[in-house]
């Protein structure tokens, strides 16, 4: 292999690795053998660079293989050879006999050498015509050629192939001439019938494949009826051709060697039909059986939906039970009604591909073709969307184009972040659905929802909420292992399909066999082995019909031989395997398709398959005709779908493990080389095939890329799925530096989506970051270690383990200060500041938060400062608002939280936004402003519900409960607060729990539930002491005083202790609140002067926020106390 390393690297724009390659003696001979681990050893630590190099290395290997193949001698145009078969086969065969017209006269006139040369030219012309249509040249007999169509490789259209090949051969022979210039001519006879073929007779060059039966003799006799350049066929062949060719009926002809005259037809040319009929690639479905009640229920729900009472039907059932069949029956029942049908198909291989079923439905509805370019697709999309012009503006149309991965540069595309784009896309899809419902009733079908991706699940949740007031019926099918979350809605109906009874099974069997009676033993075996599952019944019955063990006797079918000879597969898998085994080359295509997925495209299948045209196309025709797959569209723009998921499963199961690995590797290589746009859009597709191929080092990198891409799109659940797949493979990988580095990258990437979905304190988050920290420390990778430590700071901080969190924060700050990453340094200051705040050290906390702010601003745009999946400027300003309020800076607190919300909204980053909104709700709870608490809690709740942010969903619930109680609904407030606290703790969180328990205890006091209040206060004290979370201690002592008053116990000392704790912490706002409460208590005891002195100093320390409830109350109380006490007594 002649490759210059330097040039090769420069072409890849990776020339900076050249010296490393040369230092390690990497030459052209070694280059194709390099592995991912070798590249890491060479210093290629970047995943992107590693992936680019590995792809280029794979291309070098392919080029070398291609040269090796090209150098091999190629076969000549001689009769095709098949390996000897040990057992003869009984099969239908089309036999062709072709003869050179006037060969006897030519041999008499020509020199033997010239005649020999002429015969070779004639034979090559005939062989070429037959080879084009994959006929098997069985025997060359001088001027005669015998060929078989249907053995050793059968096709569904053998009769047609035989005729087309014969016409081609006749035409090719007609272009030849004798040495004297006389044109040559041939004549052909074709017959079709059942023969026994496969035995070889003779030896050496005289060996030939024997065909036993009447058909070969008939073909030879029909050839004698043909004139020069004519093709004559028998009646059996004619029946198989339909109208593909125009023929002339020659009537019954007496033929030598046959006891009865045979009907013959002269082929005149191709038929007049405009195109070949495109079958639905399955036999016509028999009417549905045993589902009368279920279908009636669906139709009743449809009637409600048409009247504007939108309905949802959840249809559950085991594989093969008939979920898809009953949906089809519903569609058939509505065929005469004005209805828009929207079909969505979920896929087990796209469970982490966002909105996969929705995109597929839109592409089908818009009429996209495989060969369409972006502009053609955009044009078709515009046409498709025209009926919705009143509902969808230009931005909406651009979003639809973006969803379908179409360019929107020249259109009015909204400038949205991926997260906001997803949200707006949901809105547009729902708007389009609503607009369609306003035009006509809609039947929306979601099949196989047990394989649904999380994003489509979110969209379906929204759709089910809205559909109640629309003219739409939504039917959702799934397997029993899926638990639908929608069963509690009044407009949702759930039912499960049961297995069929014996009478229904017999009815299905009868319809499949065309009403003919089956032998009782055969029917009994079918009934017992199919277990009442409709798909099993249909498939097993067809297998029996195709087995050749039944003879059609008109009104019934007769078993040939004794019942023991009836080969009934013991399982459906065996049944389908038997059918697959009869597919010849098509079986291989079915297996490749099964490896690709439930649905596979013609172009990908063609690229992966080793078969070439026309063999590939012919094999596909056979596969489609096999009743195993559906075809949509015409090749090469066709898409194929397995009739049922079980069919795909069985086709896949027929492959040896080694063969599966080989096919997945070929699919992966093909995707990467020929479908880069697909891989860029769906890296998880390539990752899956690499995984199944056992190419784990590369698969891990692609799963990592898929996870990161999903995270960028706020598809957190999909991201977790991708990254978890990577981890699973890493667990099985042998120890190495490459493996550890890959795991480090995956663990760090896994943290943010886990935080978003499970909460900061979740065990999964700790596991990911703890492992990442261990790996980073071992590898000496300080940047990754800093990210891992920050993640662990989050974990232990939110769990309330403040001592440990503080230690880690200090370690983190020391680590990042050794580098120059200002954002990491800022976040380390945040970690310390956050922790110090909850330790009650508010002044020091603010110092760290302001240091962080300064570093963020020096680093550039605060909007770009991200860590652990959240914008740290937003998080820092949110925390600063709480710290400032406690320090007595109520107005600065509002400024800080407003800045956090503004930046988060500008980013349009859901998780950062919910952080800002949650902290805003709590800030206003500190300030005793329930209306503002509710406003921000509701906004946070909405974002959490949409994106699955469990921790902040619980937070928002707690704040909403407090607001409800403050606005007068104490009972609902208690329920909401308790629910939120329960859900918060379920995420592993312990931080702020003393504060939340204090809020709950206050409500118990207000509702005279003193025992519950006392127990809740005791729990709060215990948690605060265990965690060292002293920031809430002043609140707890205030609450203790209130509880003491309510239970007629001394309270003054509790209030004094609250004032002292707040003062020691610098918590001026809390100090004022405690002083107000103590002053009121002293005043009630007749100690107005002491009350005044108690309140005056804390009030004097306030410098802003004079319109807040606490300060207004303090000023009013001071005025009252001043009027009650002479100045000398104060």
Secondary structure as the mmCIF struct_conf table of DSSP 4:
data_model
#
loop_
_struct_conf.conf_type_id
_struct_conf.id
_struct_conf.beg_label_comp_id
_struct_conf.beg_label_asym_id
_struct_conf.beg_label_seq_id
_struct_conf.end_label_comp_id
_struct_conf.end_label_asym_id
_struct_conf.end_label_seq_id
HELX_RH_AL_P HELX_RH_AL_P1 UNK A 5 UNK A 11
TURN_TY1_P TURN_TY1_P1 UNK A 12 UNK A 13
HELX_RH_3T_P HELX_RH_3T_P1 UNK A 15 UNK A 17
HELX_RH_AL_P HELX_RH_AL_P2 UNK A 18 UNK A 23
TURN_TY1_P TURN_TY1_P2 UNK A 24 UNK A 25
HELX_RH_AL_P HELX_RH_AL_P3 UNK A 28 UNK A 31
TURN_TY1_P TURN_TY1_P3 UNK A 32 UNK A 33
HELX_RH_AL_P HELX_RH_AL_P4 UNK A 36 UNK A 41
TURN_TY1_P TURN_TY1_P4 UNK A 42 UNK A 43
HELX_RH_AL_P HELX_RH_AL_P5 UNK A 47 UNK A 71
BEND BEND1 UNK A 72 UNK A 72
HELX_LH_PP_P HELX_LH_PP_P1 UNK A 73 UNK A 76
BEND BEND2 UNK A 77 UNK A 78
BEND BEND3 UNK A 86 UNK A 87
STRN STRN1 UNK A 89 UNK A 100
TURN_TY1_P TURN_TY1_P5 UNK A 101 UNK A 102
HELX_RH_AL_P HELX_RH_AL_P6 UNK A 103 UNK A 109
BEND BEND4 UNK A 110 UNK A 110
HELX_RH_AL_P HELX_RH_AL_P7 UNK A 112 UNK A 132
TURN_TY1_P TURN_TY1_P6 UNK A 133 UNK A 134
STRN STRN2 UNK A 136 UNK A 141
TURN_TY1_P TURN_TY1_P7 UNK A 142 UNK A 143
STRN STRN3 UNK A 144 UNK A 149
BEND BEND5 UNK A 150 UNK A 153
TURN_TY1_P TURN_TY1_P8 UNK A 156 UNK A 157
HELX_RH_AL_P HELX_RH_AL_P8 UNK A 158 UNK A 174
TURN_TY1_P TURN_TY1_P9 UNK A 175 UNK A 175
STRN STRN4 UNK A 177 UNK A 177
TURN_TY1_P TURN_TY1_P10 UNK A 179 UNK A 180
BEND BEND6 UNK A 181 UNK A 181
HELX_LH_PP_P HELX_LH_PP_P2 UNK A 182 UNK A 182
STRN STRN5 UNK A 183 UNK A 183
HELX_LH_PP_P HELX_LH_PP_P3 UNK A 184 UNK A 184
STRN STRN6 UNK A 186 UNK A 201
BEND BEND7 UNK A 202 UNK A 202
HELX_RH_3T_P HELX_RH_3T_P2 UNK A 204 UNK A 206
STRN STRN7 UNK A 208 UNK A 212
BEND BEND8 UNK A 213 UNK A 214
HELX_RH_AL_P HELX_RH_AL_P9 UNK A 215 UNK A 223
TURN_TY1_P TURN_TY1_P11 UNK A 224 UNK A 225
TURN_TY1_P TURN_TY1_P12 UNK A 228 UNK A 229
STRN STRN8 UNK A 230 UNK A 234
HELX_RH_AL_P HELX_RH_AL_P10 UNK A 235 UNK A 241
TURN_TY1_P TURN_TY1_P13 UNK A 242 UNK A 243
BEND BEND9 UNK A 244 UNK A 244
STRN STRN9 UNK A 245 UNK A 253
TURN_TY1_P TURN_TY1_P14 UNK A 256 UNK A 257
BEND BEND10 UNK A 259 UNK A 260
STRN STRN10 UNK A 262 UNK A 270
BEND BEND11 UNK A 274 UNK A 275
BEND BEND12 UNK A 281 UNK A 282
HELX_LH_PP_P HELX_LH_PP_P4 UNK A 283 UNK A 288
BEND BEND13 UNK A 290 UNK A 290
HELX_RH_AL_P HELX_RH_AL_P11 UNK A 292 UNK A 306
TURN_TY1_P TURN_TY1_P15 UNK A 307 UNK A 308
STRN STRN11 UNK A 311 UNK A 316
TURN_TY1_P TURN_TY1_P16 UNK A 319 UNK A 320
BEND BEND14 UNK A 321 UNK A 322
HELX_RH_AL_P HELX_RH_AL_P12 UNK A 323 UNK A 333
TURN_TY1_P TURN_TY1_P17 UNK A 334 UNK A 336
BEND BEND15 UNK A 337 UNK A 337
STRN STRN12 UNK A 340 UNK A 345
TURN_TY1_P TURN_TY1_P18 UNK A 348 UNK A 349
TURN_TY1_P TURN_TY1_P19 UNK A 351 UNK A 352
BEND BEND16 UNK A 353 UNK A 353
TURN_TY1_P TURN_TY1_P20 UNK A 354 UNK A 355
HELX_RH_AL_P HELX_RH_AL_P13 UNK A 356 UNK A 366
TURN_TY1_P TURN_TY1_P21 UNK A 367 UNK A 367
TURN_TY1_P TURN_TY1_P22 UNK A 370 UNK A 371
HELX_RH_AL_P HELX_RH_AL_P14 UNK A 374 UNK A 385
HELX_RH_3T_P HELX_RH_3T_P3 UNK A 386 UNK A 388
TURN_TY1_P TURN_TY1_P23 UNK A 389 UNK A 391
HELX_RH_AL_P HELX_RH_AL_P15 UNK A 394 UNK A 403
TURN_TY1_P TURN_TY1_P24 UNK A 404 UNK A 405
TURN_TY1_P TURN_TY1_P25 UNK A 409 UNK A 412
HELX_RH_AL_P HELX_RH_AL_P16 UNK A 418 UNK A 439
BEND BEND17 UNK A 440 UNK A 440
STRN STRN13 UNK A 442 UNK A 447
HELX_RH_3T_P HELX_RH_3T_P4 UNK A 449 UNK A 451
HELX_RH_AL_P HELX_RH_AL_P17 UNK A 454 UNK A 466
HELX_RH_3T_P HELX_RH_3T_P5 UNK A 467 UNK A 469
BEND BEND18 UNK A 470 UNK A 471
STRN STRN14 UNK A 472 UNK A 478
TURN_TY1_P TURN_TY1_P26 UNK A 480 UNK A 481
TURN_TY1_P TURN_TY1_P27 UNK A 485 UNK A 488
BEND BEND19 UNK A 489 UNK A 489
TURN_TY1_P TURN_TY1_P28 UNK A 490 UNK A 491
STRN STRN15 UNK A 492 UNK A 496
HELX_LH_PP_P HELX_LH_PP_P5 UNK A 497 UNK A 501
HELX_RH_AL_P HELX_RH_AL_P18 UNK A 502 UNK A 512
TURN_TY1_P TURN_TY1_P29 UNK A 513 UNK A 515
HELX_LH_PP_P HELX_LH_PP_P6 UNK A 516 UNK A 516
STRN STRN16 UNK A 517 UNK A 517
HELX_LH_PP_P HELX_LH_PP_P7 UNK A 518 UNK A 519
HELX_RH_AL_P HELX_RH_AL_P19 UNK A 520 UNK A 530
TURN_TY1_P TURN_TY1_P30 UNK A 531 UNK A 532
HELX_RH_AL_P HELX_RH_AL_P20 UNK A 534 UNK A 546
TURN_TY1_P TURN_TY1_P31 UNK A 547 UNK A 548
STRN STRN17 UNK A 550 UNK A 552
BEND BEND20 UNK A 554 UNK A 555
STRN STRN18 UNK A 556 UNK A 556
STRN STRN19 UNK A 557 UNK A 559
BEND BEND21 UNK A 560 UNK A 561
HELX_RH_3T_P HELX_RH_3T_P6 UNK A 563 UNK A 565
BEND BEND22 UNK A 570 UNK A 571
HELX_RH_AL_P HELX_RH_AL_P21 UNK A 572 UNK A 581
TURN_TY1_P TURN_TY1_P32 UNK A 582 UNK A 584
HELX_RH_AL_P HELX_RH_AL_P22 UNK A 585 UNK A 596
BEND BEND23 UNK A 598 UNK A 598
STRN STRN20 UNK A 599 UNK A 601
HELX_RH_AL_P HELX_RH_AL_P23 UNK A 602 UNK A 608
BEND BEND24 UNK A 609 UNK A 610
TURN_TY1_P TURN_TY1_P33 UNK A 613 UNK A 614
HELX_RH_AL_P HELX_RH_AL_P24 UNK A 615 UNK A 625
TURN_TY1_P TURN_TY1_P34 UNK A 626 UNK A 627
BEND BEND25 UNK A 628 UNK A 628
STRN STRN21 UNK A 629 UNK A 632
BEND BEND26 UNK A 633 UNK A 633
TURN_TY1_P TURN_TY1_P35 UNK A 635 UNK A 636
BEND BEND27 UNK A 637 UNK A 637
STRN STRN22 UNK A 639 UNK A 642
BEND BEND28 UNK A 643 UNK A 644
HELX_RH_AL_P HELX_RH_AL_P25 UNK A 645 UNK A 653
TURN_TY1_P TURN_TY1_P36 UNK A 654 UNK A 654
BEND BEND29 UNK A 655 UNK A 655
HELX_RH_AL_P HELX_RH_AL_P26 UNK A 657 UNK A 674
HELX_RH_AL_P HELX_RH_AL_P27 UNK A 676 UNK A 681
HELX_RH_AL_P HELX_RH_AL_P28 UNK A 683 UNK A 692
TURN_TY1_P TURN_TY1_P37 UNK A 693 UNK A 694
HELX_RH_AL_P HELX_RH_AL_P29 UNK A 696 UNK A 712
TURN_TY1_P TURN_TY1_P38 UNK A 713 UNK A 714
HELX_RH_AL_P HELX_RH_AL_P30 UNK A 716 UNK A 732
BEND BEND30 UNK A 733 UNK A 733
HELX_LH_PP_P HELX_LH_PP_P8 UNK A 734 UNK A 735
HELX_RH_AL_P HELX_RH_AL_P31 UNK A 737 UNK A 758
TURN_TY1_P TURN_TY1_P39 UNK A 760 UNK A 761
HELX_RH_AL_P HELX_RH_AL_P32 UNK A 763 UNK A 779
TURN_TY1_P TURN_TY1_P40 UNK A 780 UNK A 780
HELX_RH_AL_P HELX_RH_AL_P33 UNK A 782 UNK A 799
TURN_TY1_P TURN_TY1_P41 UNK A 800 UNK A 800
HELX_RH_AL_P HELX_RH_AL_P34 UNK A 802 UNK A 816
TURN_TY1_P TURN_TY1_P42 UNK A 817 UNK A 818
BEND BEND31 UNK A 819 UNK A 819
HELX_RH_AL_P HELX_RH_AL_P35 UNK A 822 UNK A 838
TURN_TY1_P TURN_TY1_P43 UNK A 839 UNK A 840
HELX_RH_AL_P HELX_RH_AL_P36 UNK A 842 UNK A 859
BEND BEND32 UNK A 860 UNK A 860
HELX_RH_3T_P HELX_RH_3T_P7 UNK A 862 UNK A 864
STRN STRN23 UNK A 866 UNK A 867
TURN_TY1_P TURN_TY1_P44 UNK A 868 UNK A 869
STRN STRN24 UNK A 870 UNK A 871
HELX_RH_AL_P HELX_RH_AL_P37 UNK A 872 UNK A 886
TURN_TY1_P TURN_TY1_P45 UNK A 887 UNK A 888
HELX_RH_AL_P HELX_RH_AL_P38 UNK A 890 UNK A 907
TURN_TY1_P TURN_TY1_P46 UNK A 908 UNK A 908
HELX_RH_AL_P HELX_RH_AL_P39 UNK A 910 UNK A 926
TURN_TY1_P TURN_TY1_P47 UNK A 927 UNK A 928
HELX_RH_AL_P HELX_RH_AL_P40 UNK A 930 UNK A 947
TURN_TY1_P TURN_TY1_P48 UNK A 948 UNK A 948
HELX_RH_AL_P HELX_RH_AL_P41 UNK A 950 UNK A 966
TURN_TY1_P TURN_TY1_P49 UNK A 967 UNK A 968
HELX_RH_AL_P HELX_RH_AL_P42 UNK A 970 UNK A 986
TURN_TY1_P TURN_TY1_P50 UNK A 987 UNK A 988
TURN_TY1_P TURN_TY1_P51 UNK A 991 UNK A 992
HELX_RH_AL_P HELX_RH_AL_P43 UNK A 993 UNK A 1006
TURN_TY1_P TURN_TY1_P52 UNK A 1007 UNK A 1008
HELX_RH_AL_P HELX_RH_AL_P44 UNK A 1010 UNK A 1027
TURN_TY1_P TURN_TY1_P53 UNK A 1028 UNK A 1028
HELX_RH_3T_P HELX_RH_3T_P8 UNK A 1030 UNK A 1032
HELX_RH_AL_P HELX_RH_AL_P45 UNK A 1033 UNK A 1046
TURN_TY1_P TURN_TY1_P54 UNK A 1047 UNK A 1048
HELX_RH_AL_P HELX_RH_AL_P46 UNK A 1052 UNK A 1065
TURN_TY1_P TURN_TY1_P55 UNK A 1066 UNK A 1066
HELX_RH_AL_P HELX_RH_AL_P47 UNK A 1068 UNK A 1084
TURN_TY1_P TURN_TY1_P56 UNK A 1085 UNK A 1086
HELX_RH_AL_P HELX_RH_AL_P48 UNK A 1088 UNK A 1100
TURN_TY1_P TURN_TY1_P57 UNK A 1101 UNK A 1101
BEND BEND33 UNK A 1104 UNK A 1104
TURN_TY1_P TURN_TY1_P58 UNK A 1106 UNK A 1107
BEND BEND34 UNK A 1108 UNK A 1108
HELX_RH_AL_P HELX_RH_AL_P49 UNK A 1109 UNK A 1124
BEND BEND35 UNK A 1125 UNK A 1125
HELX_RH_3T_P HELX_RH_3T_P9 UNK A 1127 UNK A 1129
#
